[in-house]
Amino acid sequence: MEAMKEVSVAKSMLQCIRRRLSTKKVKLLPWLSCEAHSLLKGDPTLRLGSWTRGCHDIKNHKWVNEIASES
């Protein structure tokens, strides 16, 4: 029962975060690269990964490739 309550709380928090991202202007940190900024879109329809190629667009994004090559 406790696990179900935790899942419910997590879902509520996620919904709140999604709502805030889609309705408020997100202040981006200046030290993030342009590539990283391009991943952060408030409008869900403009976010990388929401297009027809889905996760392939994310995997092929320059910033993701740079992070993957560093590890």
PyMOL Python script that loads the backbone (N, CA, C, O; Angstrom):
from pymol import cmd

cmd.read_pdbstr("""\
ATOM      1  N   MET A   1       0.823  -1.194   0.000  1.00  0.00           N
ATOM      2  CA  MET A   1       0.000   0.000   0.000  1.00  0.00           C
ATOM      3  C   MET A   1       0.871   1.263   0.000  1.00  0.00           C
ATOM      4  O   MET A   1       0.550   2.244  -0.672  1.00  0.00           O
ATOM      5  N   GLU A   2       1.963   1.230   0.752  1.00  0.00           N
ATOM      6  CA  GLU A   2       2.873   2.381   0.813  1.00  0.00           C
ATOM      7  C   GLU A   2       3.504   2.655  -0.556  1.00  0.00           C
ATOM      8  O   GLU A   2       3.679   3.809  -0.946  1.00  0.00           O
ATOM      9  N   ALA A   3       3.844   1.581  -1.280  1.00  0.00           N
ATOM     10  CA  ALA A   3       4.442   1.742  -2.608  1.00  0.00           C
ATOM     11  C   ALA A   3       3.464   2.419  -3.568  1.00  0.00           C
ATOM     12  O   ALA A   3       3.867   3.245  -4.387  1.00  0.00           O
ATOM     13  N   MET A   4       2.190   2.074  -3.468  1.00  0.00           N
ATOM     14  CA  MET A   4       1.180   2.697  -4.333  1.00  0.00           C
ATOM     15  C   MET A   4       1.046   4.181  -4.028  1.00  0.00           C
ATOM     16  O   MET A   4       0.837   4.989  -4.933  1.00  0.00           O
ATOM     17  N   LYS A   5       1.165   4.535  -2.765  1.00  0.00           N
ATOM     18  CA  LYS A   5       1.085   5.941  -2.371  1.00  0.00           C
ATOM     19  C   LYS A   5       2.275   6.713  -2.937  1.00  0.00           C
ATOM     20  O   LYS A   5       2.121   7.837  -3.415  1.00  0.00           O
ATOM     21  N   GLU A   6       3.474   6.100  -2.880  1.00  0.00           N
ATOM     22  CA  GLU A   6       4.672   6.748  -3.422  1.00  0.00           C
ATOM     23  C   GLU A   6       4.550   6.955  -4.927  1.00  0.00           C
ATOM     24  O   GLU A   6       4.948   7.997  -5.447  1.00  0.00           O
ATOM     25  N   VAL A   7       4.004   5.970  -5.623  1.00  0.00           N
ATOM     26  CA  VAL A   7       3.807   6.086  -7.073  1.00  0.00           C
ATOM     27  C   VAL A   7       2.829   7.213  -7.376  1.00  0.00           C
ATOM     28  O   VAL A   7       3.039   7.986  -8.311  1.00  0.00           O
ATOM     29  N   SER A   8       1.773   7.306  -6.598  1.00  0.00           N
ATOM     30  CA  SER A   8       0.780   8.363  -6.791  1.00  0.00           C
ATOM     31  C   SER A   8       1.393   9.745  -6.580  1.00  0.00           C
ATOM     32  O   SER A   8       1.126  10.672  -7.346  1.00  0.00           O
ATOM     33  N   VAL A   9       2.210   9.877  -5.544  1.00  0.00           N
ATOM     34  CA  VAL A   9       2.882  11.152  -5.269  1.00  0.00           C
ATOM     35  C   VAL A   9       3.838  11.490  -6.403  1.00  0.00           C
ATOM     36  O   VAL A   9       3.895  12.638  -6.843  1.00  0.00           O
ATOM     37  N   ALA A  10       4.593  10.497  -6.884  1.00  0.00           N
ATOM     38  CA  ALA A  10       5.540  10.727  -7.975  1.00  0.00           C
ATOM     39  C   ALA A  10       4.807  11.172  -9.237  1.00  0.00           C
ATOM     40  O   ALA A  10       5.270  12.073  -9.936  1.00  0.00           O
ATOM     41  N   LYS A  11       3.669  10.550  -9.534  1.00  0.00           N
ATOM     42  CA  LYS A  11       2.896  10.936 -10.718  1.00  0.00           C
ATOM     43  C   LYS A  11       2.379  12.364 -10.591  1.00  0.00           C
ATOM     44  O   LYS A  11       2.395  13.125 -11.559  1.00  0.00           O
ATOM     45  N   SER A  12       1.925  12.722  -9.404  1.00  0.00           N
ATOM     46  CA  SER A  12       1.432  14.087  -9.174  1.00  0.00           C
ATOM     47  C   SER A  12       2.543  15.107  -9.375  1.00  0.00           C
ATOM     48  O   SER A  12       2.332  16.157  -9.981  1.00  0.00           O
ATOM     49  N   MET A  13       3.730  14.789  -8.861  1.00  0.00           N
ATOM     50  CA  MET A  13       4.868  15.698  -9.016  1.00  0.00           C
ATOM     51  C   MET A  13       5.238  15.840 -10.484  1.00  0.00           C
ATOM     52  O   MET A  13       5.514  16.945 -10.952  1.00  0.00           O
ATOM     53  N   LEU A  14       5.244  14.728 -11.212  1.00  0.00           N
ATOM     54  CA  LEU A  14       5.578  14.755 -12.629  1.00  0.00           C
ATOM     55  C   LEU A  14       4.567  15.585 -13.411  1.00  0.00           C
ATOM     56  O   LEU A  14       4.950  16.354 -14.292  1.00  0.00           O
ATOM     57  N   GLN A  15       3.289  15.439 -13.102  1.00  0.00           N
ATOM     58  CA  GLN A  15       2.256  16.239 -13.761  1.00  0.00           C
ATOM     59  C   GLN A  15       2.455  17.722 -13.479  1.00  0.00           C
ATOM     60  O   GLN A  15       2.286  18.556 -14.369  1.00  0.00           O
ATOM     61  N   CYS A  16       2.812  18.048 -12.250  1.00  0.00           N
ATOM     62  CA  CYS A  16       3.056  19.443 -11.877  1.00  0.00           C
ATOM     63  C   CYS A  16       4.234  20.009 -12.661  1.00  0.00           C
ATOM     64  O   CYS A  16       4.170  21.131 -13.164  1.00  0.00           O
ATOM     65  N   ILE A  17       5.309  19.232 -12.765  1.00  0.00           N
ATOM     66  CA  ILE A  17       6.491  19.673 -13.514  1.00  0.00           C
ATOM     67  C   ILE A  17       6.130  19.884 -14.978  1.00  0.00           C
ATOM     68  O   ILE A  17       6.499  20.899 -15.568  1.00  0.00           O
ATOM     69  N   ARG A  18       5.414  18.936 -15.566  1.00  0.00           N
ATOM     70  CA  ARG A  18       5.003  19.073 -16.975  1.00  0.00           C
ATOM     71  C   ARG A  18       4.155  20.317 -17.188  1.00  0.00           C
ATOM     72  O   ARG A  18       4.348  21.047 -18.160  1.00  0.00           O
ATOM     73  N   ARG A  19       3.220  20.558 -16.284  1.00  0.00           N
ATOM     74  CA  ARG A  19       2.345  21.727 -16.396  1.00  0.00           C
ATOM     75  C   ARG A  19       3.159  23.016 -16.316  1.00  0.00           C
ATOM     76  O   ARG A  19       2.929  23.945 -17.090  1.00  0.00           O
ATOM     77  N   ARG A  20       4.107  23.073 -15.384  1.00  0.00           N
ATOM     78  CA  ARG A  20       4.920  24.284 -15.238  1.00  0.00           C
ATOM     79  C   ARG A  20       5.802  24.501 -16.456  1.00  0.00           C
ATOM     80  O   ARG A  20       5.970  25.634 -16.905  1.00  0.00           O
ATOM     81  N   LEU A  21       6.373  23.417 -17.000  1.00  0.00           N
ATOM     82  CA  LEU A  21       7.212  23.550 -18.186  1.00  0.00           C
ATOM     83  C   LEU A  21       6.418  24.058 -19.380  1.00  0.00           C
ATOM     84  O   LEU A  21       6.937  24.820 -20.196  1.00  0.00           O
ATOM     85  N   SER A  22       5.172  23.642 -19.482  1.00  0.00           N
ATOM     86  CA  SER A  22       4.385  24.037 -20.647  1.00  0.00           C
ATOM     87  C   SER A  22       3.739  25.408 -20.501  1.00  0.00           C
ATOM     88  O   SER A  22       3.282  25.976 -21.493  1.00  0.00           O
ATOM     89  N   THR A  23       3.692  25.956 -19.283  1.00  0.00           N
ATOM     90  CA  THR A  23       3.018  27.240 -19.092  1.00  0.00           C
ATOM     91  C   THR A  23       3.942  28.367 -18.656  1.00  0.00           C
ATOM     92  O   THR A  23       3.562  29.534 -18.748  1.00  0.00           O
ATOM     93  N   LYS A  24       5.113  28.061 -18.198  1.00  0.00           N
ATOM     94  CA  LYS A  24       6.024  29.092 -17.695  1.00  0.00           C
ATOM     95  C   LYS A  24       7.284  29.146 -18.549  1.00  0.00           C
ATOM     96  O   LYS A  24       7.680  28.153 -19.160  1.00  0.00           O
ATOM     97  N   LYS A  25       7.893  30.295 -18.581  1.00  0.00           N
ATOM     98  CA  LYS A  25       9.155  30.444 -19.289  1.00  0.00           C
ATOM     99  C   LYS A  25      10.257  29.837 -18.421  1.00  0.00           C
ATOM    100  O   LYS A  25      10.392  30.175 -17.245  1.00  0.00           O
ATOM    101  N   VAL A  26      11.026  28.954 -19.004  1.00  0.00           N
ATOM    102  CA  VAL A  26      12.096  28.283 -18.281  1.00  0.00           C
ATOM    103  C   VAL A  26      13.364  29.115 -18.396  1.00  0.00           C
ATOM    104  O   VAL A  26      13.770  29.484 -19.498  1.00  0.00           O
ATOM    105  N   LYS A  27      13.990  29.412 -17.262  1.00  0.00           N
ATOM    106  CA  LYS A  27      15.240  30.159 -17.279  1.00  0.00           C
ATOM    107  C   LYS A  27      16.378  29.162 -17.471  1.00  0.00           C
ATOM    108  O   LYS A  27      16.623  28.302 -16.625  1.00  0.00           O
ATOM    109  N   LEU A  28      17.060  29.298 -18.591  1.00  0.00           N
ATOM    110  CA  LEU A  28      18.141  28.381 -18.909  1.00  0.00           C
ATOM    111  C   LEU A  28      19.460  28.904 -18.355  1.00  0.00           C
ATOM    112  O   LEU A  28      19.730  30.105 -18.365  1.00  0.00           O
ATOM    113  N   LEU A  29      20.257  27.986 -17.879  1.00  0.00           N
ATOM    114  CA  LEU A  29      21.546  28.361 -17.315  1.00  0.00           C
ATOM    115  C   LEU A  29      22.490  28.795 -18.427  1.00  0.00           C
ATOM    116  O   LEU A  29      22.594  28.112 -19.446  1.00  0.00           O
ATOM    117  N   PRO A  30      23.180  29.918 -18.252  1.00  0.00           N
ATOM    118  CA  PRO A  30      24.003  30.467 -19.327  1.00  0.00           C
ATOM    119  C   PRO A  30      25.194  29.589 -19.699  1.00  0.00           C
ATOM    120  O   PRO A  30      25.702  29.674 -20.817  1.00  0.00           O
ATOM    121  N   TRP A  31      25.638  28.755 -18.779  1.00  0.00           N
ATOM    122  CA  TRP A  31      26.812  27.931 -19.071  1.00  0.00           C
ATOM    123  C   TRP A  31      26.470  26.670 -19.855  1.00  0.00           C
ATOM    124  O   TRP A  31      27.370  25.939 -20.266  1.00  0.00           O
ATOM    125  N   LEU A  32      25.184  26.405 -20.068  1.00  0.00           N
ATOM    126  CA  LEU A  32      24.802  25.261 -20.897  1.00  0.00           C
ATOM    127  C   LEU A  32      25.034  25.601 -22.364  1.00  0.00           C
ATOM    128  O   LEU A  32      24.844  26.742 -22.785  1.00  0.00           O
ATOM    129  N   SER A  33      25.438  24.619 -23.124  1.00  0.00           N
ATOM    130  CA  SER A  33      25.695  24.836 -24.548  1.00  0.00           C
ATOM    131  C   SER A  33      24.389  25.078 -25.308  1.00  0.00           C
ATOM    132  O   SER A  33      23.301  24.781 -24.815  1.00  0.00           O
ATOM    133  N   CYS A  34      24.523  25.619 -26.511  1.00  0.00           N
ATOM    134  CA  CYS A  34      23.351  25.833 -27.374  1.00  0.00           C
ATOM    135  C   CYS A  34      22.659  24.507 -27.663  1.00  0.00           C
ATOM    136  O   CYS A  34      21.433  24.444 -27.755  1.00  0.00           O
ATOM    137  N   GLU A  35      23.456  23.448 -27.805  1.00  0.00           N
ATOM    138  CA  GLU A  35      22.888  22.131 -28.067  1.00  0.00           C
ATOM    139  C   GLU A  35      22.034  21.665 -26.894  1.00  0.00           C
ATOM    140  O   GLU A  35      20.957  21.101 -27.091  1.00  0.00           O
ATOM    141  N   ALA A  36      22.515  21.900 -25.667  1.00  0.00           N
ATOM    142  CA  ALA A  36      21.747  21.517 -24.476  1.00  0.00           C
ATOM    143  C   ALA A  36      20.472  22.349 -24.390  1.00  0.00           C
ATOM    144  O   ALA A  36      19.408  21.824 -24.060  1.00  0.00           O
ATOM    145  N   HIS A  37      20.576  23.640 -24.685  1.00  0.00           N
ATOM    146  CA  HIS A  37      19.391  24.511 -24.657  1.00  0.00           C
ATOM    147  C   HIS A  37      18.340  24.033 -25.655  1.00  0.00           C
ATOM    148  O   HIS A  37      17.141  24.127 -25.392  1.00  0.00           O
ATOM    149  N   SER A  38      18.785  23.524 -26.789  1.00  0.00           N
ATOM    150  CA  SER A  38      17.826  23.110 -27.814  1.00  0.00           C
ATOM    151  C   SER A  38      17.003  21.899 -27.377  1.00  0.00           C
ATOM    152  O   SER A  38      15.971  21.604 -27.980  1.00  0.00           O
ATOM    153  N   LEU A  39      17.451  21.196 -26.335  1.00  0.00           N
ATOM    154  CA  LEU A  39      16.691  20.059 -25.811  1.00  0.00           C
ATOM    155  C   LEU A  39      15.559  20.501 -24.897  1.00  0.00           C
ATOM    156  O   LEU A  39      14.615  19.744 -24.671  1.00  0.00           O
ATOM    157  N   LEU A  40      15.644  21.719 -24.367  1.00  0.00           N
ATOM    158  CA  LEU A  40      14.723  22.179 -23.331  1.00  0.00           C
ATOM    159  C   LEU A  40      13.660  23.098 -23.912  1.00  0.00           C
ATOM    160  O   LEU A  40      13.869  24.306 -24.027  1.00  0.00           O
ATOM    161  N   LYS A  41      12.552  22.537 -24.269  1.00  0.00           N
ATOM    162  CA  LYS A  41      11.441  23.303 -24.847  1.00  0.00           C
ATOM    163  C   LYS A  41      10.219  23.165 -23.951  1.00  0.00           C
ATOM    164  O   LYS A  41       9.882  22.059 -23.528  1.00  0.00           O
ATOM    165  N   GLY A  42       9.557  24.272 -23.662  1.00  0.00           N
ATOM    166  CA  GLY A  42       8.361  24.234 -22.836  1.00  0.00           C
ATOM    167  C   GLY A  42       7.177  23.599 -23.534  1.00  0.00           C
ATOM    168  O   GLY A  42       6.419  22.846 -22.924  1.00  0.00           O
ATOM    169  N   ASP A  43       7.017  23.900 -24.809  1.00  0.00           N
ATOM    170  CA  ASP A  43       5.901  23.363 -25.581  1.00  0.00           C
ATOM    171  C   ASP A  43       6.191  21.902 -25.933  1.00  0.00           C
ATOM    172  O   ASP A  43       7.151  21.633 -26.656  1.00  0.00           O
ATOM    173  N   PRO A  44       5.396  20.961 -25.447  1.00  0.00           N
ATOM    174  CA  PRO A  44       5.663  19.544 -25.702  1.00  0.00           C
ATOM    175  C   PRO A  44       5.732  19.180 -27.181  1.00  0.00           C
ATOM    176  O   PRO A  44       6.433  18.237 -27.550  1.00  0.00           O
ATOM    177  N   THR A  45       5.017  19.912 -28.031  1.00  0.00           N
ATOM    178  CA  THR A  45       5.035  19.593 -29.459  1.00  0.00           C
ATOM    179  C   THR A  45       6.340  20.007 -30.122  1.00  0.00           C
ATOM    180  O   THR A  45       6.641  19.554 -31.227  1.00  0.00           O
ATOM    181  N   LEU A  46       7.118  20.859 -29.466  1.00  0.00           N
ATOM    182  CA  LEU A  46       8.394  21.311 -30.017  1.00  0.00           C
ATOM    183  C   LEU A  46       9.586  20.555 -29.438  1.00  0.00           C
ATOM    184  O   LEU A  46      10.714  20.726 -29.902  1.00  0.00           O
ATOM    185  N   ARG A  47       9.347  19.730 -28.440  1.00  0.00           N
ATOM    186  CA  ARG A  47      10.443  19.025 -27.777  1.00  0.00           C
ATOM    187  C   ARG A  47      11.023  17.947 -28.670  1.00  0.00           C
ATOM    188  O   ARG A  47      10.311  17.251 -29.394  1.00  0.00           O
ATOM    189  N   LEU A  48      12.327  17.833 -28.595  1.00  0.00           N
ATOM    190  CA  LEU A  48      13.009  16.768 -29.307  1.00  0.00           C
ATOM    191  C   LEU A  48      12.492  15.435 -28.788  1.00  0.00           C
ATOM    192  O   LEU A  48      12.399  15.231 -27.577  1.00  0.00           O
ATOM    193  N   GLY A  49      12.162  14.548 -29.677  1.00  0.00           N
ATOM    194  CA  GLY A  49      11.617  13.254 -29.286  1.00  0.00           C
ATOM    195  C   GLY A  49      10.112  13.175 -29.473  1.00  0.00           C
ATOM    196  O   GLY A  49       9.544  12.083 -29.448  1.00  0.00           O
ATOM    197  N   SER A  50       9.458  14.313 -29.660  1.00  0.00           N
ATOM    198  CA  SER A  50       8.005  14.302 -29.845  1.00  0.00           C
ATOM    199  C   SER A  50       7.634  14.268 -31.328  1.00  0.00           C
ATOM    200  O   SER A  50       6.455  14.210 -31.675  1.00  0.00           O
ATOM    201  N   TRP A  51       8.619  14.302 -32.180  1.00  0.00           N
ATOM    202  CA  TRP A  51       8.363  14.283 -33.615  1.00  0.00           C
ATOM    203  C   TRP A  51       8.257  12.848 -34.102  1.00  0.00           C
ATOM    204  O   TRP A  51       8.279  11.918 -33.296  1.00  0.00           O
ATOM    205  N   THR A  52       8.143  12.659 -35.391  1.00  0.00           N
ATOM    206  CA  THR A  52       7.899  11.329 -35.950  1.00  0.00           C
ATOM    207  C   THR A  52       9.046  10.357 -35.694  1.00  0.00           C
ATOM    208  O   THR A  52       8.813   9.154 -35.571  1.00  0.00           O
ATOM    209  N   ARG A  53      10.268  10.848 -35.611  1.00  0.00           N
ATOM    210  CA  ARG A  53      11.403   9.932 -35.384  1.00  0.00           C
ATOM    211  C   ARG A  53      11.622   9.638 -33.905  1.00  0.00           C
ATOM    212  O   ARG A  53      12.447   8.790 -33.564  1.00  0.00           O
ATOM    213  N   GLY A  54      10.907  10.316 -33.029  1.00  0.00           N
ATOM    214  CA  GLY A  54      10.917  10.031 -31.595  1.00  0.00           C
ATOM    215  C   GLY A  54      12.299   9.954 -30.966  1.00  0.00           C
ATOM    216  O   GLY A  54      13.089  10.894 -31.053  1.00  0.00           O
ATOM    217  N   CYS A  55      12.579   8.820 -30.332  1.00  0.00           N
ATOM    218  CA  CYS A  55      13.830   8.672 -29.585  1.00  0.00           C
ATOM    219  C   CYS A  55      15.056   8.703 -30.489  1.00  0.00           C
ATOM    220  O   CYS A  55      16.155   8.995 -30.018  1.00  0.00           O
ATOM    221  N   HIS A  56      14.893   8.410 -31.769  1.00  0.00           N
ATOM    222  CA  HIS A  56      16.035   8.465 -32.686  1.00  0.00           C
ATOM    223  C   HIS A  56      16.565   9.894 -32.811  1.00  0.00           C
ATOM    224  O   HIS A  56      17.772  10.103 -32.930  1.00  0.00           O
ATOM    225  N   ASP A  57      15.665  10.869 -32.784  1.00  0.00           N
ATOM    226  CA  ASP A  57      16.098  12.268 -32.821  1.00  0.00           C
ATOM    227  C   ASP A  57      16.930  12.602 -31.590  1.00  0.00           C
ATOM    228  O   ASP A  57      17.929  13.315 -31.684  1.00  0.00           O
ATOM    229  N   ILE A  58      16.520  12.090 -30.445  1.00  0.00           N
ATOM    230  CA  ILE A  58      17.271  12.346 -29.210  1.00  0.00           C
ATOM    231  C   ILE A  58      18.634  11.671 -29.279  1.00  0.00           C
ATOM    232  O   ILE A  58      19.651  12.292 -28.972  1.00  0.00           O
ATOM    233  N   LYS A  59      18.661  10.410 -29.678  1.00  0.00           N
ATOM    234  CA  LYS A  59      19.921   9.662 -29.744  1.00  0.00           C
ATOM    235  C   LYS A  59      20.909  10.300 -30.712  1.00  0.00           C
ATOM    236  O   LYS A  59      22.120  10.219 -30.505  1.00  0.00           O
ATOM    237  N   ASN A  60      20.401  10.932 -31.765  1.00  0.00           N
ATOM    238  CA  ASN A  60      21.271  11.535 -32.778  1.00  0.00           C
ATOM    239  C   ASN A  60      21.563  13.008 -32.520  1.00  0.00           C
ATOM    240  O   ASN A  60      22.265  13.637 -33.312  1.00  0.00           O
ATOM    241  N   HIS A  61      21.047  13.566 -31.443  1.00  0.00           N
ATOM    242  CA  HIS A  61      21.269  14.970 -31.117  1.00  0.00           C
ATOM    243  C   HIS A  61      22.743  15.190 -30.766  1.00  0.00           C
ATOM    244  O   HIS A  61      23.357  14.353 -30.104  1.00  0.00           O
ATOM    245  N   LYS A  62      23.309  16.314 -31.209  1.00  0.00           N
ATOM    246  CA  LYS A  62      24.735  16.598 -31.011  1.00  0.00           C
ATOM    247  C   LYS A  62      25.132  16.555 -29.535  1.00  0.00           C
ATOM    248  O   LYS A  62      26.165  15.975 -29.197  1.00  0.00           O
ATOM    249  N   TRP A  63      24.337  17.154 -28.653  1.00  0.00           N
ATOM    250  CA  TRP A  63      24.681  17.194 -27.228  1.00  0.00           C
ATOM    251  C   TRP A  63      24.700  15.795 -26.629  1.00  0.00           C
ATOM    252  O   TRP A  63      25.596  15.469 -25.851  1.00  0.00           O
ATOM    253  N   VAL A  64      23.731  14.971 -26.980  1.00  0.00           N
ATOM    254  CA  VAL A  64      23.677  13.599 -26.471  1.00  0.00           C
ATOM    255  C   VAL A  64      24.882  12.816 -26.976  1.00  0.00           C
ATOM    256  O   VAL A  64      25.479  12.046 -26.224  1.00  0.00           O
ATOM    257  N   ASN A  65      25.240  13.005 -28.228  1.00  0.00           N
ATOM    258  CA  ASN A  65      26.410  12.319 -28.785  1.00  0.00           C
ATOM    259  C   ASN A  65      27.691  12.742 -28.082  1.00  0.00           C
ATOM    260  O   ASN A  65      28.565  11.910 -27.837  1.00  0.00           O
ATOM    261  N   GLU A  66      27.815  14.034 -27.752  1.00  0.00           N
ATOM    262  CA  GLU A  66      29.009  14.507 -27.046  1.00  0.00           C
ATOM    263  C   GLU A  66      29.110  13.876 -25.664  1.00  0.00           C
ATOM    264  O   GLU A  66      30.192  13.461 -25.250  1.00  0.00           O
ATOM    265  N   ILE A  67      27.994  13.800 -24.947  1.00  0.00           N
ATOM    266  CA  ILE A  67      27.977  13.195 -23.616  1.00  0.00           C
ATOM    267  C   ILE A  67      28.318  11.709 -23.713  1.00  0.00           C
ATOM    268  O   ILE A  67      29.098  11.193 -22.914  1.00  0.00           O
ATOM    269  N   ALA A  68      27.736  11.032 -24.687  1.00  0.00           N
ATOM    270  CA  ALA A  68      27.975   9.592 -24.852  1.00  0.00           C
ATOM    271  C   ALA A  68      29.436   9.316 -25.188  1.00  0.00           C
ATOM    272  O   ALA A  68      30.000   8.328 -24.718  1.00  0.00           O
ATOM    273  N   SER A  69      30.055  10.174 -25.992  1.00  0.00           N
ATOM    274  CA  SER A  69      31.450   9.945 -26.372  1.00  0.00           C
ATOM    275  C   SER A  69      32.416  10.236 -25.227  1.00  0.00           C
ATOM    276  O   SER A  69      33.539   9.732 -25.221  1.00  0.00           O
ATOM    277  N   GLU A  70      31.983  11.053 -24.248  1.00  0.00           N
ATOM    278  CA  GLU A  70      32.829  11.353 -23.094  1.00  0.00           C
ATOM    279  C   GLU A  70      32.844  10.215 -22.087  1.00  0.00           C
ATOM    280  O   GLU A  70      33.785  10.097 -21.303  1.00  0.00           O
ATOM    281  N   SER A  71      31.820   9.380 -22.098  1.00  0.00           N
ATOM    282  CA  SER A  71      31.748   8.314 -21.087  1.00  0.00           C
ATOM    283  C   SER A  71      32.374   7.027 -21.553  1.00  0.00           C
ATOM    284  O   SER A  71      32.388   6.044 -20.812  1.00  0.00           O
TER     285      SER A  71
END
""", "prot")
cmd.dss("prot")
cmd.show_as("cartoon", "prot")
cmd.util.cbc("prot")
cmd.orient("prot")
